[in-house]
Amino acid sequence: MSVPLRPGEHQRRILESGRHKEAELVLRKGRWFFNLVVESHDAKPVAFGPVMGVDVGENNLAAHSLGKVFGGEHLRDRRDRHLALRRRLQSNGSPSAKQKLRQVSGKEMRRVKHTNHETSKAIVQAAIKAGVAKITMEDLTHIRARIKAGKRVRGRLHRWAWRQLQTFVEYKARAAGIAVEYVNPAYTSQMCSCCGHLGKRSKHRFVCTHCGLRAHSDLNASRNLARIGGTAVPPRAAVNTPDVGSVDMGNHVCISQ
């Protein structure tokens, strides 16, 4: 069959932006969709600008050093509900239960992917608006092997799509000319982003007993990542850290001791 392609203005701009690659024809809920991959070149690299740190997690999907936290409570609740449903279907074992299980699994993966796309797009848009030249994220290689928690928590963390979110941020950033760097995450959640001393973290709250900083723990970690990316100094457990200048904390500026 020969079917004419009638793209809208938005689709036409995408088609003209690069080279056409593989395509796929998909039937979903009685409707046909034509998915065409277009390979476009990355934008000219941003030469100068600040560094943005992005911390990913499970309680909160992500937090960036410009002051934004992306909550993950709703997605985590929906995934827990899907997990309970999958267990019931698996224990049933009937052909209809297996068919329903495939539908549920596919729906869950699509929801997570959609959420990660939305979150990564918001992060990169914030970076573009702020003139960011580089985004620094945690190197989560072998993170699942390092997880130490109860069986239920381990199961939930093993299902979390951390790397997918980071990959989406990376390719969207590179398309906008923003460099991406992965660094060792050691002590980024325990170190004060203001003075560099080790502080105390309790769930979403971080308190530094040295300089008195009180901040959201994920925001504090993202600012540590930004500092590491800006100074090329790896995190360490030393009590005293070298002077790395000022770190913008939103309402005030902290100077390293």
Order of alpha helices (4+ residues) and beta strands (2+ residues): alpha-beta-beta-beta-beta-beta-alpha-alpha-beta-alpha-alpha-alpha-beta-beta-beta-beta-alpha-beta-beta
